[in-house]
Amino acid sequence: MTINNLKYAENTEKIIGASFEVHKFLGNGFQEVIYQPALADEMREAKLEFAREIKQDIYYKK
């Protein structure tokens, strides 16, 4: 399967591109909290709509 076969191929390509751009600039070894604002900047630049750290109910062992 290529990326072109995906339902949201254009958005997927933008997200992957933004992620690679952040990694290329910052490199390895940081905690997630460092990467989050950088990725948000790249995703805004790519004109992607998103929400950061939305609250979700998690059901664990209940």
LUMDRENLUM-147581 format. One record per atom (N, C-alpha, C, O): atom name; residue in three letters; chain; x, y, z. Coordinates in pm, 1 decimal. Example, Ala and Ser with C-alpha at 12.3 -4.5 7.8 and 13.67 -1.06 7.14 Angstrom:
at/aa/ch/c1/c2/c3
N/ala/A/1319.0/-569.0/780.0
CA/ala/A/1230.0/-450.0/780.0
C/ala/A/1320.0/-330.0/780.0
O/ala/A/1423.6/-331.9/846.5
N/ser/A/1285.0/-225.0/708.0
CA/ser/A/1367.0/-106.0/714.0
C/ser/A/1290.0/3.0/787.0
O/ser/A/1340.9/113.8/803.9
//
This chain:
at/aa/ch/c1/c2/c3
N/met/A/85.1/-118.7/0.0
CA/met/A/0.0/0.0/0.0
C/met/A/89.0/124.3/0.0
O/met/A/181.2/136.2/80.7
N/thr/A/60.6/213.9/-89.4
CA/thr/A/131.7/341.3/-90.6
C/thr/A/48.9/445.8/-18.0
O/thr/A/-69.1/424.7/9.9
N/ile/A/110.6/556.8/11.8
CA/ile/A/40.0/664.0/82.4
C/ile/A/-77.5/717.0/0.4
O/ile/A/-174.9/765.7/57.8
N/asn/A/-70.4/708.6/-131.0
CA/asn/A/-177.9/759.5/-216.6
C/asn/A/-306.9/679.6/-202.8
O/asn/A/-414.0/728.6/-238.5
N/asn/A/-298.0/556.8/-151.3
CA/asn/A/-416.6/473.8/-133.0
C/asn/A/-489.5/503.5/-2.8
O/asn/A/-598.9/451.9/19.9
N/leu/A/-431.1/584.8/81.6
CA/leu/A/-492.4/615.5/210.1
C/leu/A/-609.0/712.9/193.4
O/leu/A/-611.1/793.9/100.6
N/lys/A/-704.3/703.8/283.3
CA/lys/A/-822.4/789.8/277.3
C/lys/A/-784.3/937.1/290.4
O/lys/A/-838.6/1022.0/219.8
N/tyr/A/-692.2/966.8/379.6
CA/tyr/A/-649.3/1104.8/403.0
C/tyr/A/-502.3/1121.6/362.9
O/tyr/A/-420.8/1169.3/441.9
N/ala/A/-470.0/1082.8/242.0
CA/ala/A/-331.6/1081.5/195.2
C/ala/A/-264.5/1218.6/206.7
O/ala/A/-149.2/1227.3/248.8
N/glu/A/-334.5/1324.2/170.1
CA/glu/A/-274.1/1457.7/172.9
C/glu/A/-240.5/1499.2/316.4
O/glu/A/-131.4/1549.6/343.0
N/asn/A/-334.1/1478.0/408.0
CA/asn/A/-308.0/1512.1/547.9
C/asn/A/-198.3/1424.8/607.3
O/asn/A/-113.6/1472.4/682.9
N/thr/A/-200.7/1296.3/572.3
CA/thr/A/-98.4/1203.8/621.6
C/thr/A/39.4/1248.1/576.6
O/thr/A/134.5/1245.8/654.7
N/glu/A/50.2/1288.1/451.5
CA/glu/A/178.0/1334.7/397.3
C/glu/A/225.3/1460.8/470.6
O/glu/A/344.1/1475.4/499.1
N/lys/A/132.6/1550.8/500.6
CA/lys/A/168.3/1673.9/572.2
C/lys/A/215.1/1643.9/714.8
O/lys/A/311.7/1703.4/762.5
N/ile/A/147.1/1552.5/782.0
CA/ile/A/183.0/1517.0/919.1
C/ile/A/320.7/1451.4/922.9
O/ile/A/403.8/1485.6/1007.1
N/ile/A/344.4/1358.8/833.4
CA/ile/A/474.3/1291.9/827.6
C/ile/A/583.5/1392.9/794.2
O/ile/A/691.0/1389.9/854.1
N/gly/A/557.1/1481.2/700.1
CA/gly/A/655.0/1583.6/663.5
C/gly/A/687.1/1675.4/780.5
O/gly/A/803.3/1709.2/803.2
N/ala/A/583.7/1715.9/855.2
CA/ala/A/605.1/1801.7/971.9
C/ala/A/687.8/1729.4/1077.0
O/ala/A/775.7/1789.2/1139.1
N/ser/A/660.4/1602.8/1096.8
CA/ser/A/735.0/1523.4/1195.1
C/ser/A/881.3/1510.2/1156.5
O/ser/A/969.3/1523.3/1241.6
N/phe/A/908.2/1484.6/1029.7
CA/phe/A/1045.7/1473.8/983.2
C/phe/A/1118.7/1607.1/995.1
O/phe/A/1237.3/1610.3/1027.9
N/glu/A/1049.3/1715.9/968.8
CA/glu/A/1111.5/1848.1/979.3
C/glu/A/1154.2/1876.6/1123.6
O/glu/A/1263.7/1927.5/1147.3
N/val/A/1068.4/1843.8/1218.9
CA/val/A/1101.6/1861.9/1360.2
C/val/A/1221.0/1774.6/1397.4
O/val/A/1313.7/1820.8/1463.9
N/his/A/1218.9/1650.5/1355.2
CA/his/A/1328.5/1559.4/1387.5
C/his/A/1459.2/1605.0/1323.9
O/his/A/1565.8/1596.1/1384.8
N/lys/A/1449.4/1653.6/1201.3
CA/lys/A/1569.8/1701.5/1131.9
C/lys/A/1631.8/1819.1/1206.8
O/lys/A/1754.2/1829.8/1215.3
N/phe/A/1548.8/1906.3/1260.6
CA/phe/A/1598.0/2025.4/1328.7
C/phe/A/1643.8/1995.2/1471.2
O/phe/A/1751.4/2038.8/1512.1
N/leu/A/1562.7/1920.5/1547.6
CA/leu/A/1593.4/1897.2/1689.0
C/leu/A/1675.9/1771.0/1714.6
O/leu/A/1751.4/1764.3/1811.6
N/gly/A/1661.1/1671.2/1627.3
CA/gly/A/1734.8/1546.9/1647.8
C/gly/A/1670.4/1458.3/1753.3
O/gly/A/1553.6/1475.1/1788.3
N/asn/A/1748.8/1363.7/1803.0
CA/asn/A/1701.9/1263.7/1899.4
C/asn/A/1724.7/1308.0/2043.1
O/asn/A/1797.7/1403.3/2070.0
N/gly/A/1660.4/1236.5/2134.2
CA/gly/A/1697.7/1241.8/2273.5
C/gly/A/1619.1/1333.5/2363.8
O/gly/A/1642.0/1332.8/2484.8
N/phe/A/1527.5/1412.8/2311.1
CA/phe/A/1449.6/1500.5/2397.1
C/phe/A/1324.2/1428.8/2446.4
O/phe/A/1281.2/1329.6/2387.6
N/gln/A/1267.0/1479.4/2553.4
CA/gln/A/1138.9/1428.6/2599.7
C/gln/A/1028.7/1483.2/2509.5
O/gln/A/1046.6/1583.1/2440.0
N/glu/A/915.8/1415.8/2512.5
CA/glu/A/802.5/1453.0/2426.1
C/glu/A/762.3/1599.1/2443.4
O/glu/A/723.8/1664.8/2346.7
N/val/A/771.0/1649.5/2565.2
CA/val/A/730.1/1787.5/2593.9
C/val/A/809.6/1889.2/2510.7
O/val/A/760.3/1999.1/2485.6
N/ile/A/927.8/1855.5/2468.8
CA/ile/A/1010.7/1943.6/2385.4
C/ile/A/962.6/1940.3/2240.1
O/ile/A/957.4/2043.8/2173.6
N/tyr/A/928.1/1823.3/2192.2
CA/tyr/A/886.0/1808.0/2052.9
C/tyr/A/746.0/1863.6/2025.9
O/tyr/A/718.2/1908.1/1914.5
N/gln/A/657.8/1861.6/2125.6
CA/gln/A/519.0/1900.6/2104.6
C/gln/A/501.1/2040.5/2046.0
O/gln/A/432.5/2053.7/1944.6
N/pro/A/559.3/2146.0/2104.4
CA/pro/A/537.0/2278.5/2046.2
C/pro/A/599.8/2293.9/1907.5
O/pro/A/546.9/2366.0/1822.9
N/ala/A/711.2/2227.1/1884.8
CA/ala/A/774.8/2234.0/1753.1
C/ala/A/686.1/2168.1/1647.8
O/ala/A/669.2/2221.5/1538.2
N/leu/A/630.1/2053.3/1680.8
CA/leu/A/541.4/1985.3/1587.1
C/leu/A/414.5/2067.3/1564.5
O/leu/A/364.7/2074.7/1452.2
N/ala/A/362.3/2128.6/1670.3
CA/ala/A/244.3/2214.0/1654.9
C/ala/A/273.8/2329.2/1558.6
O/ala/A/190.2/2361.5/1474.2
N/asp/A/389.9/2390.6/1570.0
CA/asp/A/428.5/2498.0/1477.7
C/asp/A/432.5/2448.6/1333.4
O/asp/A/379.9/2513.6/1243.1
N/glu/A/494.9/2333.8/1313.1
CA/glu/A/505.2/2277.7/1177.6
C/glu/A/367.1/2241.7/1121.9
O/glu/A/340.7/2262.1/1003.5
N/met/A/280.1/2188.7/1206.4
CA/met/A/146.4/2151.6/1159.3
C/met/A/63.1/2274.6/1126.7
O/met/A/-14.8/2272.6/1031.4
N/arg/A/78.0/2381.5/1204.3
CA/arg/A/8.9/2507.3/1170.3
C/arg/A/60.2/2561.6/1037.1
O/arg/A/-17.7/2608.5/954.1
N/glu/A/191.4/2554.8/1017.5
CA/glu/A/251.1/2601.9/892.0
C/glu/A/198.8/2521.6/772.8
O/glu/A/185.5/2574.8/662.6
N/ala/A/169.5/2394.0/795.2
CA/ala/A/115.8/2306.8/690.3
C/ala/A/-35.6/2321.7/675.1
O/ala/A/-97.9/2249.9/596.9
N/lys/A/-95.0/2416.0/750.9
CA/lys/A/-239.3/2443.6/744.4
C/lys/A/-323.8/2322.8/787.4
O/lys/A/-430.0/2296.9/730.8
N/leu/A/-275.0/2249.8/888.1
CA/leu/A/-348.4/2137.0/943.2
C/leu/A/-424.4/2182.3/1067.8
O/leu/A/-370.2/2254.4/1151.6
N/glu/A/-548.0/2140.4/1079.3
CA/glu/A/-625.6/2168.2/1199.6
C/glu/A/-602.4/2055.8/1299.0
O/glu/A/-605.2/1938.5/1261.9
N/phe/A/-579.4/2090.7/1425.6
CA/phe/A/-553.9/1989.9/1527.6
C/phe/A/-578.0/2051.5/1664.7
O/phe/A/-590.2/2173.2/1679.0
N/ala/A/-584.4/1966.0/1763.6
CA/ala/A/-594.3/2009.3/1903.1
C/ala/A/-487.8/1934.5/1981.2
O/ala/A/-466.9/1814.9/1960.9
N/arg/A/-421.4/2005.1/2069.4
CA/arg/A/-316.6/1942.7/2151.0
C/arg/A/-374.1/1891.7/2281.6
O/arg/A/-454.5/1958.7/2346.3
N/glu/A/-332.3/1773.4/2318.9
CA/glu/A/-361.6/1713.3/2448.5
C/glu/A/-507.6/1726.6/2490.2
O/glu/A/-539.7/1781.8/2595.4
N/ile/A/-594.8/1674.4/2404.5
CA/ile/A/-736.4/1677.1/2438.2
C/ile/A/-763.9/1575.0/2549.8
O/ile/A/-701.0/1469.3/2555.2
N/lys/A/-856.6/1607.6/2636.7
CA/lys/A/-890.0/1519.0/2747.5
C/lys/A/-973.8/1403.5/2695.7
O/lys/A/-1072.7/1423.2/2625.1
N/gln/A/-932.8/1283.0/2731.7
CA/gln/A/-1007.9/1163.5/2695.6
C/gln/A/-1022.5/1076.0/2818.6
O/gln/A/-930.6/1065.3/2899.9
N/asp/A/-1137.7/1013.9/2831.4
CA/asp/A/-1158.6/919.0/2939.1
C/asp/A/-1085.2/790.0/2904.5
O/asp/A/-1097.0/738.3/2793.4
N/ile/A/-1010.7/740.0/2999.4
CA/ile/A/-938.5/614.5/2981.8
C/ile/A/-992.8/515.4/3083.8
O/ile/A/-999.8/545.2/3203.0
N/tyr/A/-1030.1/400.2/3037.3
CA/tyr/A/-1082.9/295.4/3125.4
C/tyr/A/-975.5/188.8/3138.7
O/tyr/A/-940.4/121.2/3041.9
N/tyr/A/-925.3/175.3/3256.9
CA/tyr/A/-814.9/84.2/3281.6
C/tyr/A/-853.2/-13.3/3391.9
O/tyr/A/-881.1/27.6/3504.6
N/lys/A/-854.4/-139.5/3360.3
CA/lys/A/-881.6/-248.8/3454.5
C/lys/A/-1010.2/-228.0/3534.1
O/lys/A/-1012.7/-249.4/3655.3
N/lys/A/-1114.7/-187.3/3467.3
CA/lys/A/-1243.9/-171.2/3535.6
C/lys/A/-1350.5/-245.8/3460.1
O/lys/A/-1466.7/-245.3/3500.7
//
